[in-house]
Amino acid sequence: MSSTGSWDVIVVGAGHNGLAAAALLAKRGLRVLCLEKNGYVGGMAGTREILSGCRNDVGASLLFPLAKSVAEELELARYGVETIELPIMAVNLNSRESPPAVFYANPLRMALYVLRHFGVGAMLGFVRLMAFCKYPASLMDRFTPRSVPPTLEELLARAPNARRRRQIELAFGGSAMDLVDRFLPDRERHRTLRALVAFAAVQSTYKGPFTPGSALCLVYTFAQGEGGGLMRRVKGGMGALSEALCRSITEKGGELRLRTAVRRILVEDGRACGVEPLAADQAEERRRLVEVRDHARAASSYATGRASRRAPWSRTSTSRRRSSAWSAASGSTRTRSRAWRRSSTAAPTCTSCSSSRGCRSTVRRSST
């Protein structure tokens, strides 16, 4: 499948980033083809019907602040994207002894809630934390498209005074717990608020709240866009946004093909010139392997859950869980066998020994 004479651009993957890129390129008059291996769009920003009439988000369920100019460039409103304001953005349940932490979108209501349930010290600390984050958040240019963020050295050089320089160093180089300990120091009375703030700092990252640099994640999370608020829901599920981008692509002359896996990108003279789709029989084999993996995970989780209820700390139960998981993955349990017969009449063929009897290498590959 070559782009020459057919397409100006081929986008591999119809996740939200691929769809956004395809929509912008199509808007500029390029002939765009977007290929997606799954039967739905959006990737982790997709919404699937898991039961008849029941749609569920695959991964992301909240839309964090988006620059107004980006939403306008993508024409989200034109293609039907509607957002729902959330009066309550998050709730943290810690223990029976500690009241829940309810994260209100309205700052005044949030402050009053903290005052009522956690005391004056917690309210003042939370207000000061939000105020502390405001200055470094303004330096990020999070909502300024096409801007190149300055380096830390440049930010420190531009700081108006020593206090601001210390604030920048802590916000960009410290840990989230440095801020938590500074503004919410009471480990008992503030424990629920401390947990809420720590989680806000590390969600969707690979850092822990004690990791240097995680304070930056907290500042980034608390940064608010032009419309205010930290997060919204998309009406119809997060996949409605991805589906709107699909409508934008097709209306502008682009094309989207689902269930079209790409084996490799073709390169000539150091430049991409097209893609090689996965052959139909290979795609079918991959589908079967995915089904084997899904059934194996389900049976393994069931077996592991039963074993863990017996004695989660026992070494014997650990080996028993592994044994149960392996037998479930290899198809020796009744549940696993019935599931396989329903999903397919042929077992996947091992690429190492050409066996179709479900050898160890085949099952191991399908369960990873």
N, C-alpha and C positions, 0 to 999 in steps of 0.2 A: 504494500500500500504506500504509494509515493505521493508526496505533496505536489510534485511537479505536474502542472496542467490541471490539477483537481482542487488542491487546497493550498492556501498560503501558510496556514498554521495547523498543526495537529497537536491537540492538548491531550496528554495521557493522564486519565484520572478525572472523575467528575466530583471530587470533593469540593468544599466551598471555595478553596483557593483556586483550583483549576477552573471552576465555573466563573468565578469573578474575572480571572484572566481572559477566558474565552469571551465573556460578555463585553469586556472593554475592547478587545481586539476586533470583534465583530462590529462594535459601534463605530470603529474607525475605518470600516469598509473592507476589512480583510475577510477572506473566505476561511472559515474556521470549522474544524471537525474536532469534536470532543469524544473520546473513547473511555468507556467505563466497564470494568469487568463484572461489577455487581448488577443486580436487577433494579437498583434504585440509585438516586443521586444524593450527593451531600456528604458521603462518607460518615465521619463521626458527627457531622452536622445534618444528618438525615433523619427522616421519620418513616417508620415502617408499620404496616398493619400486622400486628402479631396475632390478633384474633379477629374474627369477623366484626367489622365496625369499630375496632379498637386500634388506634394508632399510637405508637409509642416512640419517643426519641431514642435514637441509637446511642448517642453519647451526650453531646452538649444539649442543655435544656434552657440555658439562659443566654441572653444577648447582652454582652457588656457594652459600655459606651462606645459609640462609633462616631467618627468625625462627620459632621453634617455634610461637608463637601464630598466625602466618600459615598455616603448614602445617595446624594444627588447624582453623582457621576455614574453610579450603578443603576440609577432609576428604580430604586426599590419600591417606592410608593406607587409609581406608575404601573408596576407589574404585580401589585396586590399585596405587598408586605405591610401588615399591620402589627403594631406592638401594643402590649398590654402593660400599663404601669403597675408596679408592685408596691402596695403600701407596706408590706412586710417582705424583706428581701431574704432573710435567713433566720433560722431558729436553732439555737444550740442547747441541747439537753445534756446536762453534765451528771447530776446525781439527784437523789431524792432530797438531800439536805440543802442543795443549792438551787435557787430559782433559775428558770430558763433564761437564756440571753436572747431576746427578740430584737432583731436588727431592723428598725424602722427606716423607711426612706426619708421621712421627715426628720430633720436634725433636732428640732425642738421636741418632738414627741419621743425621739430616741433618748435625748438628755433627761427628760422627765421620767422615762421608764427606768433608766439606770439609777437616777436619784431615789426613786421609790423603792427599788428592790436591792440595790447594792450600796447605797449611801452617798453622802456628799463627796467623799474622797474619790470614789469610783467615777462619779459624774464629772468632777473637775479633771480627773486624769484622762477620761475619754475625750472630753472637749479639747484638752491640751494636745492629745495625740493627733486628733484631726487637724488642729491648727498647725502642729509641727510638720505634718505631711504636705500641707498646702504649698509651701515655698519650694521644696525640692520637686514636687509634682509639676509645678509650673515651668521648671527648667528642662523637663523631659521632652517637651513638644509632642506629647502623645497624640494630640488631636490636630497636628499640623502636617497634612500629607506632603510627601515629597521633600521633607526637611531632613537634613543629616544631623543627627544629634551630636552636640559638642563632646569633646573628651573631658574626663574628670579634671585634668590639669587646666583646661580652658575654663571650666566652671569655677574652679577654685580661684583662678586669676581674676575672674569677673565679680567675685563675691564682694559686696560693698564694705564688709567689715569682718573682723575676726569671729564674731558670733555666728554669722552666716556661713563662714568657712567650716567651722566645727559642725554646724548643722548638716552641711553637704557631705562632709566626711563620714558622719554617722549614718546618714540616710543612704548613701551609696556604697559604703564599705562595711557597715556594721551588720549585726544579725537582727532578725525580727524580735528575738527575746531581749536584746539590748533595749529596744523601744518599749516592749512590754514591761520589763523590770523597772524602767524609768517612770512610766506613766501609770502603771497598774501594779504597784509593788506588793500588795497584800496577797500572798499566795492562797490564803484561805477564803477571804471574803470576795476576792476578785477572780477566783479560779475559773468560773464559767466565762467571764469576759476575756480572761487571758487565753483560754482555749479558742474562743471565737476569733480573736485577733491573730493568734498563731496560725490557725487554719486558713484565714484570709491571706496570709503571707505566702503559704506554700502550695495552695491549690493550683493545679495545672503546671507545677514546676517540678524539678528534680532536686530541690533543696529541702532541707529540714529547717525548722525555725531557729535553730542554734547555728546554722551555717553562715559564715560571713558573706554578706551580699544579699541575704534574704530580706533585710530591711528594705532594700530597693523594690523587691516584689510587693511588699506591703504598701509602700508609697504608690507604686504603679496601680495597685488594686483600688486604692482610695482616691485616685485621680478621677475627677468628674468632668464630663463633656459639657458642651454648650447648653444642653437641655437639663443638666443636673441628673442626679440619680446614679446609682452604680450598676444596676442591671434591670433588664426588662424581659418579659416573655414575648415570644412571637406567636401571634394568633394562628392556631392550626398546627403548632409544633415547630421546632427549629427547621425541620425539612421544608416548611412552607417558604422559607427564605431561599433555600437552594432551588426549589421548584420555580420560584419567581425568576431566578437567574437563567434557568433553562428556557423559560418563555422569552426572555430578552434575547437569548442567543438565536433561537429558531426564528423569531420575528425579524431579526436582522440578517437572515440568510444563512446562518450557521446550522450545523447539524450535530445532534447528540445520538450516539449509539450505545445502548446498554448491552450487558452480557458480551462484551467484546474485549477480551483480554489481549494485552500486547506482550509478545515474547521478547522483542528487543527493538531498540531504536537503530535505524540504518544510518551509517555515517560514511560520507564520501569527502575526501580531501579535508578532513578535520571539521566538516560541517554536517549537521543532521539533515537528512534529505527525505526521511520517511520512517515508517514503522513496519515491523513484521508481526501481524496478528498471530495469536496462538491458534493452531489448527483446531478444527471442530472436535476431533477425537481427543486431542490433548485437553481441550477445555472441558470435555465431558469427564475425562479421567480426574481432572482437578476437582470438578464438582463432587465426584464420588469421594475423593479423599477428604474434602471438607465435611461431607456428611459423616464419614467415619470418625473424623476428629470430633465433631459435635456430639455424636452419640457416645463416643468414648469419654468425653468430658462429663456428660450427664451421668453416665453410669459410675465414673470414677468419683464424682462429687457425692453421689448417693452412698457409695461404699465407704468413702473417707468419712462422711458425716456420721455413719453408724459406728465406725470404728472409733472415732474421736469421742463419741458419747460414752463408750465403754471405759476408756482410760487414755485421755489425750496426752498424759505425761509418760505413759508406759512405752518402753522400747519395744516390747513385744507387740503392742498395738500398732506401733509405727510400721514395723515390718509387715504386720497383717494388712494395714491399710495399703501399703505399696503392692502387696500381693493381690489384693482385691482390685486395685486400680489397674494392674497389669492384665488380670484375667478379664476385666471389663473391656479394656482397650483391645484385647486380642479376640474378642467375640465369643468367649466361652460361657458367658452368663446368658440366662434365658432372655432377660430384658434386652441385652445387646443383640442377640441373634434375631429376635422378633423385629427390632428396629431396623436391622440391616435388610431383612427380607422385605419390609415395607418400602424402604427407600430405593433399593436397587436389586436386580437379579444377578449381577455380576460383581465379584470382588475386585478391588484394584490390583493391578499387576505390579509386582515389585520390579523396579528398574535394575536391581542388582542381580537377581537370579531368575527373572522372568516367570516367577511363580505367581499364581492367582489364589493361593490358599491362605493368604494373610500371614506371611512370614514376619519374623520379628522386625526386620528392617523396614518393611512396608508399614506396619502398625506404628513403629516409632516415628517414622516420618510424618504420618498422618496425624499423630497426636501432639506434635509440637507446634 
